Amino acid sequence: MTEPRYTRVALYLQDKHPIREGMEYARYAEEKGFEAVWQAESRLVRDAIVPMAAFAAVTDRIKIGSGVINNWTRNIGLLAATFLTLDDLAPDRVICGIGAWWDPLAKNVGIERRKPLTAMRETIEVMRRLLAMERVTYHGEFHHVDGIELDVVHGRREPRNVSVMIGATGPQMMELTGEIADGAVLNYCVPPEYNIEAMEQLARGAARAGRSIDDIDRPQLVVCSVHEDRKTALDGARELLTQYLAQQPHIAKASGVKPEVVQQIQATLGWPATKEQVRAAMKYVPDELVQHITASGTPAEVKAKVREYIRYGATCPILYPLGDVKLMIDTFADGY
């Protein structure tokens, strides 16, 4: 039996490249038929909104997503106004990917992430009502607004078509995503089998809202290091994993990484980690782990790995390129 061929694919950019290079990659991805370009906002390094606007300004069709912003640090009125503004720039092309952030980073900047499910539910409810151009009064535990609206005087007054997708990792947030969101931005640095439980959790949440999992889009971040030389490709992904496993313990836990591996890496890295420290700790990340939780290797190998994520429930890979970005885009331009 012939294996199905998939064509949905998106590009993920963080802070490795200057924004103007990212603009070129966004244009190139659009030219090659990519569905979306997503901009990260994770560490304290690059805000997502400015690059999103830059990508939107130089493209015509490709969707522009935040992958993901957090729901703690932007006032709800400003959050809605920001996505209204992006939609003015790229009508019907904007995706709000939003997540609950993570510790220790949130704690280190003074954010107490209490009741993350309640906070996320309130954020999405109020933001959606504002983007629907309603006049909103709302008094919840986290958001209090009195008679506010997106008071557009010059421009479009109609409701805005902004998809809201939650970057969920834990089981309860995944269920909430199935209940209230347009989609789930599935995490990276996890094995394809991680999606088995994620699909069950999304389905349970969807059922609470009278929906099915087929109503929930499920794009998935996938670290992708492609090179004709396999060792070069694996080393490219290894460097990223070394830093992420130390600094984002929720990803390490979801990946099933042994605690002693994380402890070895953390003992070597400072905060923020230097390049020298990352390189010194790379030896603790074996090839088997790199291959297990990323799509790394030759073009044929990375395509095969991405297909695994689709078979386990993802609907569209959001490829985070390490190495030659245009080579990765070309690798997936004709499907996989």
GUTOR-680185 format. One record per residue (C-alpha): residue number from 1; residue in one letter; x, y, z. Coordinates in Angstrom, 1 decimal. Layout:
GUTOR-680185
R num residu      x      y      z
R NUM      A      X      Y      Z
...
***
This chain:
GUTOR-680185
R num residu      x      y      z
R   1      M    0.0    0.0    0.0
R   2      T    1.4    3.4   -1.0
R   3      E    2.0    5.7    2.0
R   4      P   -0.1    8.9    1.8
R   5      R    1.7   12.1    0.7
R   6      Y    1.2   15.2    2.9
R   7      T    1.5   18.8    1.8
R   8      R    0.6   21.0    4.8
R   9      V    3.8   22.5    6.2
R  10      A    4.8   25.6    8.1
R  11      L    8.0   27.5    9.0
R  12      Y    9.0   28.3   12.6
R  13      L   11.5   31.1   13.4
R  14      Q   13.1   32.1   16.7
R  15      D   16.0   34.5   17.2
R  16      K   18.8   32.8   15.4
R  17      H   18.5   35.0   12.3
R  18      P   18.2   38.8   11.9
R  19      I   14.6   39.8   11.4
R  20      R   15.3   41.0    7.8
R  21      E   16.6   37.5    7.0
R  22      G   13.5   36.1    8.6
R  23      M   11.5   38.3    6.2
R  24      E   13.3   36.8    3.3
R  25      Y   12.6   33.3    4.6
R  26      A    8.9   34.1    5.0
R  27      R    8.8   35.3    1.4
R  28      Y   10.6   32.1    0.3
R  29      A    8.4   29.8    2.3
R  30      E    5.3   31.5    0.7
R  31      E    6.8   31.1   -2.8
R  32      K    7.4   27.4   -2.0
R  33      G    3.8   26.8   -0.9
R  34      F    4.2   26.8    2.9
R  35      E    1.0   27.4    4.8
R  36      A    2.3   29.6    7.6
R  37      V    5.2   31.2    9.3
R  38      W    5.3   31.2   13.1
R  39      Q    7.4   33.4   15.2
R  40      A    8.6   32.3   18.6
R  41      E    8.5   34.2   21.9
R  42      S   10.0   32.0   24.6
R  43      R   13.1   33.3   26.2
R  44      L   13.7   37.0   27.0
R  45      V   15.3   37.6   23.6
R  46      R   12.8   38.5   20.8
R  47      D    9.2   39.7   21.0
R  48      A    6.9   37.8   18.6
R  49      I    4.8   40.7   17.4
R  50      V    7.4   42.9   15.7
R  51      P    8.7   40.0   13.5
R  52      M    5.1   38.9   12.8
R  53      A    4.3   42.4   11.4
R  54      A    7.5   42.3    9.4
R  55      F    6.6   39.0    7.9
R  56      A    3.0   40.1    7.1
R  57      A    4.2   43.2    5.4
R  58      V    6.3   41.4    2.8
R  59      T    3.9   38.5    2.0
R  60      D    0.5   38.2    0.5
R  61      R   -1.0   34.7    1.3
R  62      I    1.0   32.9    4.0
R  63      K   -0.5   32.9    7.5
R  64      I    1.4   34.6   10.3
R  65      G    1.3   33.0   13.8
R  66      S    2.7   33.7   17.2
R  67      G    4.3   30.5   18.4
R  68      V    3.6   31.3   21.3
R  69      I    3.1   34.4   23.3
R  70      N    2.1   34.1   26.9
R  71      N   -1.2   35.2   28.6
R  72      W    0.4   36.9   31.6
R  73      T    2.4   39.9   30.5
R  74      R    0.1   41.8   28.1
R  75      N   -3.0   43.6   29.4
R  76      I   -6.1   42.1   27.8
R  77      G   -7.1   45.3   26.0
R  78      L   -3.7   45.7   24.6
R  79      L   -3.6   42.0   23.6
R  80      A   -6.8   42.3   21.6
R  81      A   -5.7   45.6   20.0
R  82      T   -2.4   44.1   19.0
R  83      F   -4.1   41.3   17.1
R  84      L   -6.6   43.7   15.6
R  85      T   -3.6   45.7   14.3
R  86      L   -2.0   42.6   12.8
R  87      D   -5.2   41.7   11.1
R  88      D   -5.3   45.2    9.6
R  89      L   -1.9   44.5    8.1
R  90      A   -2.7   40.9    7.0
R  91      P   -6.5   40.4    7.0
R  92      D   -7.6   36.8    7.7
R  93      R   -4.0   35.6    7.9
R  94      V   -3.2   36.1   11.6
R  95      I   -3.1   33.3   14.2
R  96      C   -2.8   34.0   17.9
R  97      G   -0.8   31.1   19.4
R  98      I   -0.9   31.6   23.1
R  99      G    0.5   29.6   26.1
R 100      A    0.8   29.6   29.8
R 101      W    4.5   30.4   29.9
R 102      W    6.9   28.4   32.1
R 103      D    9.0   28.6   35.2
R 104      P   11.6   29.5   36.3
R 105      L   11.4   32.3   33.6
R 106      A    8.0   33.6   34.6
R 107      K    8.9   33.5   38.3
R 108      N   12.1   35.3   37.6
R 109      V   10.3   38.3   36.1
R 110      G    7.7   38.4   38.9
R 111      I    4.9   36.4   37.4
R 112      E    3.0   34.0   39.7
R 113      R    1.4   31.5   37.4
R 114      R   -1.5   30.5   39.7
R 115      K   -4.6   28.8   38.3
R 116      P   -3.2   28.7   34.7
R 117      L   -6.4   27.1   33.4
R 118      T   -8.7   29.8   34.8
R 119      A   -6.3   32.5   33.6
R 120      M   -6.2   31.1   30.1
R 121      R  -10.0   30.6   29.8
R 122      E  -10.6   34.2   30.9
R 123      T   -8.0   35.6   28.5
R 124      I   -9.4   33.8   25.5
R 125      E  -13.0   34.6   26.3
R 126      V  -12.4   38.3   26.7
R 127      M  -10.0   38.6   23.7
R 128      R  -12.5   36.8   21.4
R 129      R  -15.3   39.1   22.5
R 130      L  -13.2   42.2   21.9
R 131      L  -12.1   40.9   18.4
R 132      A  -15.8   40.3   17.7
R 133      M  -16.1   44.0   18.2
R 134      E  -18.3   43.7   21.3
R 135      R  -18.5   46.2   24.1
R 136      V  -17.3   44.1   27.0
R 137      T  -17.8   44.2   30.7
R 138      Y  -16.2   41.2   32.5
R 139      H  -15.2   40.6   36.0
R 140      G  -13.2   37.4   36.5
R 141      E  -10.4   36.3   38.7
R 142      F   -7.7   37.6   36.4
R 143      H   -9.4   40.1   34.1
R 144      H  -11.6   43.0   35.0
R 145      V  -12.8   45.3   32.3
R 146      D  -15.7   47.8   32.3
R 147      G  -17.4   48.7   29.1
R 148      I  -14.4   48.5   26.8
R 149      E  -14.3   47.9   23.1
R 150      L  -11.8   48.1   20.2
R 151      D  -13.1   51.6   19.3
R 152      V  -12.0   51.7   15.7
R 153      V  -12.8   55.1   14.2
R 154      H  -10.8   54.9   11.0
R 155      G  -10.9   51.5    9.3
R 156      R  -12.7   48.2    9.4
R 157      R  -15.4   47.8   12.1
R 158      E  -16.3   44.2   11.3
R 159      P  -15.4   41.3   13.6
R 160      R  -11.9   40.0   13.0
R 161      N  -11.1   36.5   11.9
R 162      V   -8.1   35.6   14.2
R 163      S   -7.7   31.9   15.0
R 164      V   -6.8   31.3   18.6
R 165      M   -4.5   28.3   19.3
R 166      I   -3.2   27.3   22.7
R 167      G    0.4   26.0   23.1
R 168      A   -0.6   23.3   25.5
R 169      T    1.8   20.8   27.1
R 170      G    0.2   19.4   30.3
R 171      P   -2.9   17.2   30.2
R 172      Q   -5.3   19.7   31.8
R 173      M   -4.3   22.5   29.5
R 174      M   -4.6   20.1   26.6
R 175      E   -8.2   19.3   27.6
R 176      L   -9.0   23.0   27.9
R 177      T   -7.6   23.5   24.5
R 178      G  -10.0   20.9   23.0
R 179      E  -12.8   22.6   24.8
R 180      I  -12.3   26.3   23.9
R 181      A   -9.6   26.8   21.3
R 182      D   -9.5   26.7   17.5
R 183      G   -6.4   24.5   17.7
R 184      A   -3.5   23.2   19.7
R 185      V    0.1   24.2   19.0
R 186      L    1.7   20.8   19.9
R 187      N    5.1   21.1   21.6
R 188      Y    8.4   20.3   20.1
R 189      C   11.3   18.2   21.5
R 190      V    8.8   15.4   22.2
R 191      P    8.6   11.9   20.5
R 192      P    5.8   11.3   18.1
R 193      E    4.2    8.9   20.6
R 194      Y    3.7   11.9   23.0
R 195      N    0.7   12.7   20.7
R 196      I   -1.2    9.6   21.7
R 197      E   -2.2   11.0   25.1
R 198      A   -2.4   14.5   23.7
R 199      M   -5.1   13.4   21.2
R 200      E   -7.1   11.7   23.9
R 201      Q   -6.9   14.8   26.1
R 202      L   -8.0   17.1   23.2
R 203      A  -10.9   14.7   22.4
R 204      R  -12.1   14.8   26.0
R 205      G  -12.1   18.6   26.0
R 206      A  -13.7   18.8   22.6
R 207      A  -16.5   16.5   23.8
R 208      R  -17.3   18.9   26.6
R 209      A  -18.0   21.5   24.1
R 210      G  -20.0   19.3   21.8
R 211      R  -17.1   19.0   19.3
R 212      S  -14.9   16.3   18.0
R 213      I  -11.1   16.2   17.7
R 214      D  -11.5   16.8   14.0
R 215      D  -12.7   20.3   14.8
R 216      I   -9.4   21.1   16.5
R 217      D   -6.4   22.0   14.3
R 218      R   -3.2   20.4   15.6
R 219      P   -0.1   21.9   14.1
R 220      Q    3.1   20.7   15.8
R 221      L    6.4   22.3   16.3
R 222      V    9.2   20.0   15.1
R 223      V   12.9   20.7   15.4
R 224      C   14.3   20.0   12.0
R 225      S   18.0   19.7   11.2
R 226      V   18.6   18.6    7.7
R 227      H   21.9   18.0    5.9
R 228      E   23.3   15.4    3.5
R 229      D   25.9   14.6    6.1
R 230      R   24.0   12.9    8.9
R 231      K   26.5   13.8   11.7
R 232      T   26.3   17.5   10.8
R 233      A   22.5   17.4   11.0
R 234      L   22.5   15.6   14.4
R 235      D   25.0   18.0   15.9
R 236      G   22.9   20.9   14.7
R 237      A   19.9   19.6   16.7
R 238      R   22.0   18.5   19.7
R 239      E   23.1   22.1   20.4
R 240      L   19.5   23.3   20.6
R 241      L   18.4   20.4   22.7
R 242      T   21.2   20.9   25.2
R 243      Q   20.0   24.4   26.0
R 244      Y   16.3   23.6   26.0
R 245      L   16.4   20.5   28.2
R 246      A   18.2   22.6   30.9
R 247      Q   16.1   25.7   30.7
R 248      Q   12.6   24.4   29.9
R 249      P   12.1   21.5   32.3
R 250      H    8.4   21.0   31.2
R 251      I    9.7   20.0   27.7
R 252      A   12.2   17.6   29.2
R 253      K    9.5   16.0   31.3
R 254      A    7.1   15.7   28.3
R 255      S   10.0   14.2   26.2
R 256      G   10.6   11.5   28.7
R 257      V   14.2   12.5   29.2
R 258      K   15.9   10.9   32.2
R 259      P   16.2   13.4   35.2
R 260      E   20.0   12.6   35.5
R 261      V   20.6   13.8   31.9
R 262      V   18.8   17.1   32.7
R 263      Q   20.8   17.4   35.9
R 264      Q   24.1   16.9   34.1
R 265      I   23.3   19.6   31.6
R 266      Q   22.0   22.0   34.2
R 267      A   25.2   21.6   36.3
R 268      T   27.2   22.8   33.2
R 269      L   25.0   25.6   32.0
R 270      G   24.5   29.0   33.6
R 271      W   21.6   31.4   33.1
R 272      P   21.7   32.6   30.5
R 273      A   23.9   29.9   29.1
R 274      T   26.9   30.9   27.1
R 275      K   27.8   29.2   23.8
R 276      E   30.8   27.6   25.4
R 277      Q   28.7   26.1   28.2
R 278      V   26.2   24.7   25.7
R 279      R   29.0   23.1   23.7
R 280      A   30.5   21.6   26.8
R 281      A   27.2   20.0   27.8
R 282      M   26.3   18.7   24.4
R 283      K   28.1   15.4   25.1
R 284      Y   25.3   14.5   27.5
R 285      V   22.8   14.4   24.7
R 286      P   23.2   11.1   22.8
R 287      D   22.3   10.6   19.1
R 288      E   19.4    8.3   20.1
R 289      L   17.8   11.2   22.0
R 290      V   18.3   13.6   19.2
R 291      Q   16.7   11.2   16.7
R 292      H   13.9   10.4   19.1
R 293      I   12.6   13.9   19.7
R 294      T   13.6   15.8   16.6
R 295      A   13.5   15.3   12.8
R 296      S   17.2   15.3   12.1
R 297      G   19.4   13.7    9.5
R 298      T   19.4   13.4    5.7
R 299      P   16.4   14.8    3.7
R 300      A   14.9   11.4    3.5
R 301      E   15.2   10.8    7.2
R 302      V   13.7   14.1    8.3
R 303      K   10.7   13.6    5.9
R 304      A   10.1   10.1    7.4
R 305      K   10.3   11.5   10.9
R 306      V    7.8   14.3   10.2
R 307      R    5.4   11.7    8.7
R 308      E    5.5   10.0   12.1
R 309      Y    4.2   13.1   13.9
R 310      I    1.4   13.3   11.4
R 311      R    0.5    9.6   11.8
R 312      Y    0.3   10.2   15.6
R 313      G   -2.2   13.0   15.2
R 314      A   -0.5   16.3   14.2
R 315      T   -2.2   18.0   11.3
R 316      C    0.7   20.2   10.1
R 317      P    4.4   20.3   11.0
R 318      I    5.8   23.7   12.0
R 319      L    9.4   23.1   11.2
R 320      Y   12.1   24.8   13.2
R 321      P   15.1   24.8   10.9
R 322      L   18.6   24.4   12.3
R 323      G   21.2   25.0    9.6
R 324      D   20.4   25.9    6.0
R 325      V   16.8   27.3    6.2
R 326      K   16.3   27.4    2.4
R 327      L   17.5   23.8    2.1
R 328      M   14.9   22.7    4.7
R 329      I   12.2   24.7    2.9
R 330      D   13.1   23.1   -0.4
R 331      T   13.1   19.7    1.2
R 332      F    9.5   20.0    2.1
R 333      A    8.3   22.2   -0.8
R 334      D    6.9   19.3   -2.8
R 335      G    5.3   17.4    0.1
R 336      Y    6.6   14.7    2.3
***
